[in-house]
Amino acid sequence: MQEHYEAIRQLGGEVLVVSFAQPKMAALYEREQALPFPLVTDPSLTAYHAFGLERTTWRGILRGPVVWRYLRLMLRGWTPRLSNKGEDVLQLGGDFVLDPHRRLVYIHRSAEPTDRPPVAALLQAIASAAQTDKPSTPAAS
């Protein structure tokens, strides 16, 4: 998301990362990654449940296609880390776009840990959401 953050902002969007990590660990991650956008924590998974985000299984994580995607990420420089105490490594995430009126206009619930929507789909959803707040031009009389 960091590499697309400027494009998101130019479309009138903002990014909020919601993590289930404990606040201390999330703050460390935020500093290490120098995130340009806010990160909040939800260790009780309240928001995850409210948005209908499910959990996977170990079998789901260890399936061939998922392992292959993790290997590709590692070849690009991503380093996996051990989970911290209390973190639910089976919890799946999602990507959501809200319009200026806080209505959900785009929902992508991950089917497995590496499942993310195409950036183009997110940017289109953000652009469309931004249009919902623009006042209509009055008709000429």
N, C-alpha and C positions, 0 to 999 in steps of 0.2 A: 504494500500500500504506500510505503514511503516514496517510491519512485513516481507514483501517480498523484501524490498529494497536491501538487501545484495545479494540475489539471482539474482536480476535484474542487479546489478552492475557486478556480476561475469560473467554474460552472455554478458557483453559489453554494457548494456543499461543504460539509465539515465531516471529519472522521472522529469517531469515538470508539476506542477499543475497550471491550469489556472482557476481563480475564477472570477465571475462577481461582487464580493463584492467591495466596495470602498477600495482604498489602505490602509487607516487607519485601517479599520476593518480586512482586510486580514493580515496586519502586526501583529495585536493583536492575531489573530487565529494562525498564524505561530509561534509566541512566545509561546502561551499557549500549542500548540501541540508539540513543539520542533521538527519541521519537519526537517529531514535530507536532504531534496531536495528542490530546489527552488520553490517558488510560485510567480506567476505574476497575475496581475489583468487586467480584461477586462470589466469594467463597461458598456461600450458602446455595448458589445456583438459582436464586430466585428469578433473575431475569432470563436465564437459560430456560427454565420451566415455563415462564410466561410467554416466551417466544416459540415454545414447542420444540425446543432442541432436544434431541434424543441422545442416548448413549449407544456406543457400538459394543462389540465383544472382542475378546482377544483374537478369536477366529477371524473376525472382520478386519482387524489390524494386520494380521499375518497372512492375508490372502496375497497371492502373487502380484496382482496389479498394484496393490497398495504398497507392498514392499518395493516393487520396481520404482514407483514414484518417489518413495523416500530415498532410494539409492540415487536417482537422478538429482534430487535436491542436494544430497551429500556431495555429489560430483561437482556441483555448482558452488560448493563452499559452505553449505548449511551444516552445522554441527548439532547432532541430537544431544539432549541433556537428560539426565535422570530426573524423574519427577520428584517434587518436594513432598514432604509429609503432608497428608491431607488433600493432595490434588487428585482429582478424578481423571486419570489419563484416558479413560474410555468415553469421557464427555465429548460430544461433537459440538462444533461451532456453527456459525451461520453468518450471513451478510444481509443487512437490511438497509433500506433507504426509507426515510420518513420525509414527508413534504413539510413545508413551513407551518402547516397546521397540525403537525405531529401525527399524521395519518400514514400508516404503512402503505407504501406504493411499490415496494419491491421486496421480495422475500426469497432467500436462498438458504435452505437448511442443508447442511452438509450431510451427505449419505455415508461418508467415510472420512477419516482424518485429513486426507490431502485434497478433498473435494472443495474447490473454490469456484465461484462463477468467473466467467471471462471479464476482464477489466472493461472491455467495450460495453458489456451489458450493464455493469455498474455505472459507468459514465453516462450512458443513455438514460438510465433510471434517474440519475441525479439531475441531468439536464431537464428531463420531463417534470420532475418534482419542482424544480425551480420555477418552471413556467406556471405552476398552479397558484403562485403568489403574486404574479404580475397583474396589476389592475387592467381591466379591459379598457380599450380606448372608447370614449363616448362617441356615439354616432353624430355626424354633423347635422345641424338642423337647418 
